[in-house]
Amino acid sequence: MPNVISRSVHRIMARIAHRKTFSGIHSPNNRNQKPIDPFYPKLFAVFKNGYSAEDLFRDIIAGITVGIVAMPLAMAFAIASGVNPIQGLYTAILAGVIIGVLGGSRFQVSGPTGAFVVIIYGIVYRHGYDGLMVTTLMAGVMLCLAGFFRLGNLIKFIPYPVTTGFTAGISIIVFSSQIGDLFGLSITQVPPEFISKWILYLSEIGTTSPITLGIGLITLVIMITIKCYAPKIPAPVLGVVVGGLLVWFLDAPVETIASRYGAIPAVLPSFQWPEINMAIVQMLLPDAITIAILAGLESLLTCVVADSMTGDKHYSNMELVAQGTGNIACAVLGGIPATGAIARTATNISSGARSPLSAIIHGITVLVFVLWLSPLTSAIPLTCLAAVMIIISYGMLEVNSIRNIFRGPKSDWMVMVLSFALTVLLDLTVAVYIGVLVASLLFMRRMSEASSIQEVKHETIVREEGDGLVPVNSTAEGVHLFSISGPFFFGMVDRFQHAVNHTNKNVKVYVLQMRDVSTIDATGIHVLEAFLAHRVSRSYQVVLAEVPASTRRILRRMGILRSLGEDNVCHSLQIALQRAADLADEKS
């Protein structure tokens, strides 16, 4: 008999949707049916399939575990981003609950992540927190629209060398941003530029606090030791706890969250709508696009990782809508940008999570700490959080991925190095745009090289018959055969024009074999139309052979087949050559 939770959820959902809505849920007994509506939250689907008291218990344990792990991370990300720790905690709460309810993944946990540190710091440095609110709001709307228009799969097409390059750049910048707190330098504000930052560090190196540096290094060693010898223990939590206890026991003069930012307020986030006008939107639009791209990429990547660990399948479009909604909430309720967090998601899975309810409980756990345990979190030393961020920055470096890309094609590692250098030396937004642009150009060049057009001599023309190849009768005078292979797109039209223009002047019929032309774009159609338009003035005919069905449909819609004549579009090469021979005889 279904348990109480399952029956209750089922009754509620039956009132808002027809039972057929669930007919596509993937299950062992339902594999041949259509997939579920991608805009349906995973949480409701999990409850519909049955949710037991044991599942609830496991979700509670996993949620509390991830919530404890998320506490120091959320504050560390906020501080590294140039905002107050409470704003990182609010983000963990809001993203955990809202994205957990609406998300398309069964196990993903969302919150502030290291990928946003660089761009958030730059926005806050230039436009203040109000500018960040507007940017996050716009990015959230973009993510929702991407999900509504079913772009969940398209966002995955950003090249891997680009993501690896800017992720490596982010890791270097995140590491650099923690040096001041790790060493206890007397610096009030650190510039966002990489070189300026290190010049300032070197000029202030004489103000290093040995006790602060010592506590930070002890925290760092503890976390490295735990990761090497006891990976199941949450290293950031234990490292911060030990470092905090040392500061308290020694009564060390080490800067804490409370001493720099004030005590963490035990209050709920409050609604605040930012001032928005066209000038602000235009100014912040590039940053908003970058945040939307990063949030979409990292959340979908986290979903893929979770699927590979569990065998589940996420709904990418619903996940984008959830991420957009969560970021909109963060923007108006005092948070910062959020996305799926791979480390917290992996912790969630390893802790025995069964449903998105664990992510919701993770957010509630952080809320409990904010409301009732804020004095403890306010006493955390900043050098301990800096050590946590240094560990995270190393994890973001993806050394194995970088090594593998360097072993691959030269163009790939050049794109990676370019994205890395632009991220570190200029700006993450510039790195993403230029990296994608250069990678796209290189891809188009590869596609152009994969496409070809060549004239086929008569004596080499053969066709398949039975188990072998036999010559095709193609001795008609004035007939020239060209074989086109690959997409007929703007990257190869120049070669097409060069090939047909360099034939002798006595051509009576061109035969274009298009068996391997999988598609044709607008530029290809334009060139083909121009080629056909010159038939009368230059006294030649054109015959198409073996045009694939998909390409034939495009040519029919564009009027090419009507202009050419159906008799001149042949299903086989042999028929096309015979048709060409007949046309050549008519011109003789």
C-alpha positions as CSV (number, residue, x, y, z in Angstrom):
1,M,0.0,0.0,0.0
2,P,1.4,3.4,-0.9
3,N,2.7,5.4,2.1
4,V,1.1,8.5,3.4
5,I,3.4,10.9,1.7
6,S,3.0,9.3,-1.7
7,R,-0.8,9.3,-1.4
8,S,-0.9,12.9,-0.4
9,V,1.3,14.1,-3.2
10,H,-0.6,12.0,-5.7
11,R,-3.9,13.6,-4.7
12,I,-2.6,17.1,-4.9
13,M,-1.0,16.5,-8.3
14,A,-4.1,14.8,-9.7
15,R,-6.0,18.1,-9.2
16,I,-3.5,20.2,-11.2
17,A,-2.6,17.8,-14.0
18,H,-4.1,14.9,-15.8
19,R,-2.7,11.5,-15.0
20,K,-1.3,11.2,-18.5
21,T,1.2,13.9,-17.6
22,F,3.2,11.2,-15.8
23,S,2.9,8.6,-18.5
24,G,6.3,9.4,-19.8
25,I,8.3,9.1,-16.6
26,H,11.3,6.8,-17.1
27,S,11.0,3.7,-15.0
28,P,11.9,0.0,-15.5
29,N,8.3,-0.8,-16.5
30,N,7.9,2.2,-18.8
31,R,11.0,2.5,-21.0
32,N,9.3,2.6,-24.4
33,Q,7.1,5.5,-23.7
34,K,7.8,9.1,-24.5
35,P,9.9,11.1,-22.0
36,I,8.3,13.3,-19.4
37,D,7.4,16.9,-20.1
38,P,10.7,18.7,-19.6
39,F,8.9,21.5,-17.7
40,Y,7.8,19.1,-15.0
41,P,9.8,19.4,-11.7
42,K,11.7,16.3,-10.8
43,L,10.5,16.5,-7.2
44,F,6.9,15.8,-8.1
45,A,7.9,13.0,-10.4
46,V,9.9,11.3,-7.7
47,F,6.9,11.6,-5.3
48,K,4.6,10.1,-7.9
49,N,6.8,7.1,-8.3
50,G,6.6,6.4,-4.6
51,Y,8.4,8.0,-1.6
52,S,8.8,6.0,1.6
53,A,9.6,7.0,5.2
54,E,13.1,5.5,4.7
55,D,13.6,7.8,1.7
56,L,12.6,10.8,3.8
57,F,15.0,9.7,6.6
58,R,17.9,9.4,4.1
59,D,17.1,12.8,2.6
60,I,17.1,14.4,6.0
61,I,20.5,13.0,6.8
62,A,21.9,14.0,3.4
63,G,20.4,17.4,3.5
64,I,21.8,18.2,7.0
65,T,25.2,16.9,5.9
66,V,25.3,19.0,2.8
67,G,24.0,22.0,4.7
68,I,26.8,21.8,7.2
69,V,29.3,21.5,4.3
70,A,27.7,24.5,2.5
71,M,27.9,26.9,5.4
72,P,31.7,27.7,5.2
73,L,31.6,27.5,1.5
74,A,28.8,30.0,1.1
75,M,30.5,32.5,3.3
76,A,33.9,31.9,1.7
77,F,32.4,32.5,-1.8
78,A,30.6,35.6,-0.7
79,I,33.8,37.1,0.9
80,A,35.9,36.2,-2.2
81,S,33.2,37.9,-4.3
82,G,33.4,41.2,-2.4
83,V,30.1,41.0,-0.6
84,N,29.1,40.2,3.0
85,P,29.0,36.6,4.3
86,I,25.3,36.8,5.0
87,Q,24.6,37.2,1.3
88,G,26.3,33.9,0.5
89,L,24.3,32.3,3.3
90,Y,21.0,33.7,1.9
91,T,22.0,32.4,-1.6
92,A,22.5,28.9,-0.2
93,I,19.1,29.1,1.5
94,L,17.2,30.5,-1.5
95,A,18.9,28.4,-4.2
96,G,18.7,25.2,-2.1
97,V,14.9,25.6,-1.5
98,I,13.6,27.1,-4.7
99,I,15.8,25.2,-7.2
100,G,15.2,22.1,-5.2
101,V,11.5,22.4,-5.6
102,L,11.5,23.4,-9.3
103,G,14.7,21.7,-10.5
104,G,15.0,19.1,-13.2
105,S,17.6,17.0,-11.4
106,R,17.0,14.5,-8.6
107,F,20.2,15.0,-6.7
108,Q,21.7,18.4,-7.6
109,V,22.4,21.0,-4.9
110,S,22.6,24.6,-5.9
111,G,24.2,27.7,-4.3
112,P,27.1,30.1,-4.7
113,T,30.1,28.6,-6.5
114,G,33.6,29.6,-7.4
115,A,32.8,30.1,-11.1
116,F,31.0,33.4,-10.3
117,V,33.7,34.8,-7.9
118,V,35.6,36.7,-10.6
119,I,32.7,38.3,-12.4
120,I,30.8,39.1,-9.2
121,Y,33.8,40.8,-7.7
122,G,34.2,42.9,-10.8
123,I,30.6,44.0,-10.9
124,V,30.5,44.9,-7.2
125,Y,33.8,46.8,-7.6
126,R,32.5,48.8,-10.5
127,H,28.8,49.2,-9.8
128,G,28.2,48.1,-6.2
129,Y,25.8,45.6,-4.9
130,D,22.9,47.3,-6.6
131,G,24.5,46.7,-9.9
132,L,24.9,43.0,-9.0
133,M,21.2,42.8,-8.1
134,V,20.2,44.0,-11.6
135,T,22.8,41.8,-13.3
136,T,21.6,38.7,-11.4
137,L,17.9,39.6,-12.1
138,M,18.6,39.8,-15.9
139,A,20.6,36.6,-15.9
140,G,17.7,34.8,-14.1
141,V,15.3,36.0,-16.7
142,M,17.6,34.8,-19.5
143,L,17.9,31.4,-17.9
144,C,14.1,31.1,-17.6
145,L,13.6,32.1,-21.3
146,A,16.3,29.6,-22.3
147,G,14.4,26.9,-20.5
148,F,11.0,27.9,-21.9
149,F,12.3,28.0,-25.4
150,R,13.9,24.5,-24.9
151,L,17.5,25.6,-25.3
152,G,18.8,23.2,-22.6
153,N,20.7,21.2,-25.1
154,L,22.1,24.1,-27.1
155,I,23.9,25.6,-24.1
156,K,26.0,22.5,-23.8
157,F,27.6,23.3,-27.2
158,I,30.2,25.7,-25.8
159,P,33.5,24.0,-26.6
160,Y,35.2,22.1,-23.9
161,P,38.6,23.9,-24.4
162,V,36.9,27.2,-23.7
163,T,35.3,26.0,-20.5
164,T,38.5,24.4,-19.3
165,G,40.5,27.5,-20.1
166,F,38.3,30.0,-18.3
167,T,37.8,27.6,-15.4
168,A,41.5,27.4,-15.0
169,G,41.7,31.1,-15.2
170,I,39.1,31.5,-12.5
171,S,41.0,29.1,-10.3
172,I,44.1,31.2,-10.5
173,I,42.2,34.4,-9.8
174,V,40.3,32.8,-6.9
175,F,43.6,31.7,-5.4
176,S,45.1,35.2,-5.9
177,S,42.1,36.8,-4.2
178,Q,42.7,34.8,-0.9
179,I,46.4,35.8,-0.4
180,G,45.5,38.9,1.6
181,D,43.3,37.1,4.1
182,L,45.6,34.1,4.3
183,F,48.6,36.2,5.2
184,G,46.7,38.7,7.3
185,L,47.9,41.7,5.2
186,S,46.7,45.2,6.1
187,I,44.7,45.8,2.9
188,T,41.3,47.3,3.0
189,Q,40.3,46.8,-0.7
190,V,41.9,44.6,-3.3
191,P,41.6,45.6,-7.0
192,P,40.0,43.1,-9.4
193,E,42.8,43.2,-11.9
194,F,45.2,40.2,-11.6
195,I,48.5,42.2,-12.0
196,S,47.4,45.1,-9.9
197,K,46.4,42.7,-7.2
198,W,49.8,41.0,-7.0
199,I,51.6,44.4,-7.1
200,L,49.6,45.4,-4.0
201,Y,50.3,42.1,-2.3
202,L,54.1,42.5,-2.8
203,S,54.0,46.1,-1.6
204,E,52.2,45.1,1.6
205,I,54.1,41.8,2.3
206,G,55.8,43.4,5.2
207,T,52.5,43.6,7.1
208,T,52.0,39.8,7.2
209,S,50.6,38.5,10.5
210,P,52.6,35.3,11.5
211,I,49.8,34.0,13.7
212,T,47.2,34.6,11.0
213,L,49.3,32.8,8.4
214,G,50.1,30.0,10.8
215,I,46.4,29.4,11.5
216,G,45.6,29.5,7.8
217,L,48.4,27.0,7.0
218,I,47.3,24.6,9.7
219,T,43.7,24.7,8.3
220,L,45.1,24.1,4.9
221,V,47.2,21.1,6.0
222,I,44.2,19.6,7.9
223,M,42.0,19.8,4.8
224,I,44.7,18.3,2.5
225,T,45.3,15.5,5.0
226,I,41.6,14.7,5.2
227,K,41.2,14.7,1.4
228,C,44.1,12.3,1.1
229,Y,43.4,9.8,3.9
230,A,39.7,10.3,4.9
231,P,37.8,11.7,1.9
232,K,34.4,10.9,3.4
233,I,34.9,13.5,6.1
234,P,33.9,17.0,5.0
235,A,37.3,18.6,5.0
236,P,36.1,22.3,4.9
237,V,34.0,21.8,8.0
238,L,36.6,20.1,10.1
239,G,39.4,22.5,8.9
240,V,37.3,25.6,9.8
241,V,36.3,24.1,13.2
242,V,39.8,23.3,14.1
243,G,41.1,26.6,13.0
244,G,38.4,28.5,14.9
245,L,39.1,26.5,18.1
246,L,42.8,27.3,17.9
247,V,42.0,31.0,17.6
248,W,39.6,30.8,20.5
249,F,41.9,28.7,22.7
250,L,45.0,30.9,22.0
251,D,43.0,34.1,22.1
252,A,44.9,34.9,18.9
253,P,44.6,38.4,17.3
254,V,43.2,37.0,14.1
255,E,40.5,38.8,12.0
256,T,37.1,37.0,12.0
257,I,33.9,37.5,10.1
258,A,32.5,39.5,13.0
259,S,35.5,41.8,13.3
260,R,35.4,42.7,9.6
261,Y,31.8,42.5,8.6
262,G,30.0,42.6,12.0
263,A,28.0,39.8,13.6
264,I,25.9,37.8,11.1
265,P,22.3,39.0,11.6
266,A,19.8,36.4,12.7
267,V,17.1,37.6,10.3
268,L,15.4,36.3,7.3
269,P,16.2,37.9,3.9
270,S,14.0,40.9,3.0
271,F,12.6,41.8,-0.4
272,Q,14.3,44.7,-2.2
273,W,13.6,45.6,-5.8
274,P,16.6,47.2,-7.5
275,E,16.4,50.4,-9.5
276,I,16.3,49.5,-13.2
277,N,16.5,51.7,-16.3
278,M,17.6,51.3,-19.8
279,A,21.1,52.8,-19.2
280,I,21.8,50.3,-16.4
281,V,20.4,47.4,-18.5
282,Q,22.7,48.3,-21.4
283,M,25.7,48.8,-19.2
284,L,25.3,45.4,-17.3
285,L,23.9,43.3,-20.2
286,P,27.3,41.7,-21.1
287,D,27.9,40.7,-17.5
288,A,24.3,39.3,-17.3
289,I,24.9,37.2,-20.4
290,T,28.1,35.8,-18.9
291,I,26.4,34.9,-15.6
292,A,23.5,33.2,-17.5
293,I,25.9,31.2,-19.6
294,L,28.1,30.2,-16.6
295,A,25.0,29.3,-14.6
296,G,23.5,27.3,-17.4
297,L,26.7,25.5,-18.1
298,E,27.7,24.6,-14.6
299,S,24.2,23.6,-13.6
300,L,23.8,21.3,-16.6
301,L,27.3,19.9,-16.1
302,T,26.5,19.1,-12.5
303,C,23.3,17.4,-13.6
304,V,25.3,15.2,-16.1
305,V,27.8,14.3,-13.3
306,A,24.9,13.4,-11.0
307,D,23.3,11.3,-13.7
308,S,26.6,9.4,-14.3
309,M,26.9,8.7,-10.6
310,T,23.4,7.5,-10.1
311,G,22.0,6.4,-13.4
312,D,19.2,8.9,-13.2
313,K,18.2,11.3,-16.1
314,H,17.7,15.0,-15.6
315,Y,15.4,17.4,-17.4
316,S,17.7,20.1,-18.8
317,N,15.0,22.7,-19.8
318,M,13.2,22.4,-16.4
319,E,16.6,22.8,-14.7
320,L,17.3,26.1,-16.6
321,V,13.9,27.4,-15.6
322,A,14.6,26.5,-12.0
323,Q,18.0,28.1,-12.1
324,G,16.5,31.3,-13.5
325,T,13.8,31.4,-10.9
326,G,16.3,30.8,-8.1
327,N,18.6,33.6,-9.4
328,I,15.7,36.0,-9.7
329,A,14.8,35.3,-6.0
330,C,18.4,35.7,-5.0
331,A,18.5,39.1,-6.8
332,V,15.5,40.5,-4.9
333,L,16.1,38.8,-1.5
334,G,19.7,39.8,-0.8
335,G,21.7,37.0,-2.4
336,I,24.3,36.6,-5.2
337,P,24.2,34.5,-8.4
338,A,23.7,30.7,-7.8
339,T,24.1,27.6,-9.9
340,G,24.6,23.8,-9.4
341,A,27.5,22.9,-7.2
342,I,29.4,19.8,-8.2
343,A,31.1,19.2,-4.9
344,R,27.9,19.7,-2.8
345,T,26.0,17.5,-5.3
346,A,28.5,14.7,-5.0
347,T,28.4,15.0,-1.2
348,N,24.6,14.8,-1.4
349,I,24.7,11.6,-3.4
350,S,27.4,10.0,-1.2
351,S,25.3,10.9,1.9
352,G,22.4,8.8,0.6
353,A,20.0,11.3,-0.9
354,R,16.9,9.9,-2.6
355,S,15.2,13.0,-4.0
356,P,15.4,16.8,-4.4
357,L,14.0,17.1,-0.9
358,S,17.6,16.7,0.4
359,A,18.6,19.9,-1.4
360,I,15.6,21.7,0.2
361,I,16.6,20.4,3.6
362,H,20.2,21.6,2.9
363,G,18.8,25.1,2.5
364,I,16.7,24.8,5.7
365,T,19.8,23.6,7.6
366,V,21.7,26.8,6.5
367,L,18.6,28.8,7.6
368,V,18.7,27.2,11.0
369,F,22.4,28.2,11.4
370,V,21.6,31.8,10.4
371,L,18.7,32.2,12.8
372,W,19.9,30.4,15.9
373,L,23.7,29.7,15.5
374,S,24.9,32.9,14.0
375,P,27.3,33.7,16.9
376,L,29.3,30.6,16.1
377,T,29.5,31.4,12.4
378,S,30.5,35.0,13.1
379,A,33.5,33.8,15.0
380,I,35.0,31.9,12.0
381,P,38.5,33.3,11.2
382,L,38.9,34.8,7.7
383,T,42.2,33.0,7.2
384,C,40.4,29.7,7.6
385,L,37.9,30.6,4.9
386,A,40.8,31.7,2.7
387,A,42.3,28.2,3.1
388,V,39.0,26.7,2.1
389,M,39.0,28.8,-1.1
390,I,42.5,27.8,-1.9
391,I,41.6,24.2,-1.8
392,I,38.6,24.9,-4.0
393,S,40.7,26.8,-6.5
394,Y,43.0,23.9,-6.8
395,G,40.0,21.6,-7.4
396,M,38.8,23.9,-10.2
397,L,42.1,23.7,-12.0
398,E,41.3,20.3,-13.7
399,V,44.9,19.3,-14.2
400,N,44.1,16.1,-16.0
401,S,41.7,17.8,-18.4
402,I,44.4,20.4,-19.2
403,R,47.0,17.7,-19.8
404,N,44.7,15.8,-22.2
405,I,43.8,18.9,-24.2
406,F,47.6,19.7,-24.7
407,R,47.9,16.1,-26.1
408,G,45.1,16.8,-28.6
409,P,44.9,19.1,-31.7
410,K,46.9,22.3,-31.7
411,S,43.8,24.4,-32.3
412,D,42.1,23.0,-29.1
413,W,44.9,23.9,-26.7
414,M,45.4,27.2,-28.4
415,V,41.7,28.1,-27.7
416,M,42.2,26.9,-24.1
417,V,45.3,29.0,-23.5
418,L,43.6,32.0,-25.1
419,S,40.6,31.6,-22.8
420,F,42.8,31.2,-19.8
421,A,45.0,34.3,-20.6
422,L,42.0,36.5,-21.3
423,T,40.3,35.4,-18.1
424,V,43.3,36.2,-16.0
425,L,44.6,39.3,-17.7
426,L,41.4,41.0,-19.0
427,D,37.9,39.9,-18.1
428,L,35.9,36.7,-17.9
429,T,33.2,38.1,-20.1
430,V,35.7,38.8,-22.8
431,A,37.3,35.4,-22.4
432,V,33.9,33.6,-22.9
433,Y,32.9,35.6,-25.9
434,I,36.3,35.5,-27.7
435,G,36.9,31.9,-26.8
436,V,33.6,30.8,-28.2
437,L,34.1,33.0,-31.3
438,V,37.6,31.6,-32.0
439,A,36.5,28.0,-31.3
440,S,33.5,28.5,-33.7
441,L,35.8,29.8,-36.4
442,L,38.2,26.9,-36.0
443,F,35.2,24.5,-36.1
444,M,34.0,26.1,-39.3
445,R,37.4,25.7,-40.8
446,R,37.4,22.0,-39.9
447,M,34.0,21.6,-41.4
448,S,35.2,23.4,-44.5
449,E,38.1,21.0,-44.8
450,A,35.8,18.1,-44.3
451,S,33.6,19.3,-47.2
452,S,35.0,18.9,-50.7
453,I,34.2,19.2,-54.3
454,Q,36.1,17.5,-57.1
455,E,35.7,16.8,-60.7
456,V,35.4,13.1,-61.4
457,K,37.0,11.8,-64.6
458,H,35.0,9.6,-66.8
459,E,37.2,6.6,-66.5
460,T,36.9,6.6,-62.7
461,I,33.1,6.7,-62.5
462,V,31.8,3.5,-61.1
463,R,28.6,2.3,-59.4
464,E,27.8,-0.5,-57.0
465,E,26.2,-3.6,-58.3
466,G,26.0,-6.8,-56.3
467,D,29.2,-7.4,-54.4
468,G,31.4,-5.2,-56.6
469,L,31.8,-2.0,-58.7
470,V,31.2,-1.7,-62.4
471,P,32.0,1.2,-64.7
472,V,29.2,3.6,-65.6
473,N,28.8,4.5,-69.3
474,S,29.7,8.2,-69.2
475,T,31.4,9.0,-72.4
476,A,29.1,11.8,-73.5
477,E,31.0,14.7,-74.8
478,G,30.7,18.0,-72.9
479,V,29.4,16.3,-69.7
480,H,31.4,17.2,-66.5
481,L,30.7,15.4,-63.3
482,F,31.4,17.0,-59.9
483,S,31.1,15.1,-56.6
484,I,30.3,17.2,-53.6
485,S,30.9,15.8,-50.1
486,G,29.9,17.3,-46.7
487,P,27.7,20.2,-45.8
488,F,27.2,22.7,-48.6
489,F,27.6,25.8,-46.5
490,F,29.3,29.2,-46.6
491,G,32.7,27.6,-45.7
492,M,33.0,25.8,-49.0
493,V,31.2,27.9,-51.6
494,D,34.4,29.6,-52.7
495,R,35.8,26.2,-53.6
496,F,32.6,25.3,-55.5
497,Q,32.8,28.5,-57.6
498,H,36.5,27.9,-58.2
499,A,35.9,24.3,-59.4
500,V,33.1,25.1,-61.8
501,N,34.8,28.3,-63.2
502,H,38.0,26.5,-64.0
503,T,36.5,23.9,-66.3
504,N,36.9,24.4,-70.0
505,K,34.5,26.6,-72.0
506,N,32.9,23.7,-73.9
507,V,30.9,22.3,-71.0
508,K,27.4,21.5,-72.0
509,V,26.1,19.8,-68.9
510,Y,27.2,19.9,-65.3
511,V,26.3,16.9,-63.2
512,L,26.4,17.6,-59.4
513,Q,26.5,14.4,-57.4
514,M,25.2,15.4,-53.9
515,R,24.9,12.0,-52.2
516,D,27.0,13.1,-49.2
517,V,25.6,16.6,-48.9
518,S,23.8,16.3,-45.6
519,T,22.5,19.9,-45.5
520,I,22.7,23.2,-47.3
521,D,22.6,26.7,-45.8
522,A,21.4,30.0,-47.1
523,T,24.8,30.9,-48.6
524,G,25.0,27.6,-50.4
525,I,21.5,28.1,-51.8
526,H,22.4,31.6,-53.0
527,V,25.5,30.3,-54.8
528,L,23.5,27.5,-56.3
529,E,20.8,29.9,-57.5
530,A,23.5,32.1,-59.1
531,F,25.0,29.1,-60.8
532,L,21.6,28.1,-62.3
533,A,20.9,31.7,-63.3
534,H,23.9,31.6,-65.7
535,R,22.6,28.6,-67.6
536,V,21.2,30.6,-70.5
537,S,24.0,33.1,-70.9
538,R,26.7,30.5,-70.8
539,S,24.8,27.8,-72.6
540,Y,25.0,24.9,-70.1
541,Q,22.5,22.7,-68.2
542,V,22.7,21.3,-64.7
543,V,21.6,17.9,-63.4
544,L,21.6,16.9,-59.8
545,A,22.2,13.3,-58.7
546,E,21.5,11.4,-55.5
547,V,20.3,14.3,-53.5
548,P,19.5,13.2,-49.8
549,A,15.9,13.6,-48.7
550,S,16.7,16.3,-46.2
551,T,18.6,18.4,-48.7
552,R,16.0,17.8,-51.3
553,R,13.3,19.2,-49.0
554,I,15.3,22.4,-48.5
555,L,15.9,22.8,-52.2
556,R,12.2,22.3,-52.9
557,R,11.1,24.9,-50.3
558,M,13.6,27.4,-51.8
559,G,12.3,26.9,-55.4
560,I,15.5,25.4,-56.7
561,L,13.9,22.2,-57.9
562,R,11.1,24.1,-59.7
563,S,13.7,26.3,-61.4
564,L,15.8,23.3,-62.4
565,G,13.0,21.0,-63.4
566,E,12.2,17.7,-61.8
567,D,13.6,15.7,-64.8
568,N,17.0,17.1,-63.9
569,V,17.0,15.8,-60.4
570,C,17.8,12.1,-60.5
571,H,17.8,9.5,-57.8
572,S,20.9,7.6,-59.1
573,L,24.1,8.6,-60.7
574,Q,23.6,6.4,-63.7
575,I,20.2,8.0,-64.5
576,A,21.7,11.5,-64.0
577,L,24.6,10.7,-66.5
578,Q,22.1,9.4,-69.0
579,R,20.0,12.5,-68.6
580,A,23.1,14.6,-69.1
581,A,24.1,12.7,-72.2
582,D,20.6,13.4,-73.7
583,L,20.8,17.1,-72.9
584,A,24.3,17.2,-74.4
585,D,23.0,15.6,-77.6
586,E,20.2,18.1,-77.9
587,K,22.8,20.9,-77.8
588,S,24.9,19.3,-80.5
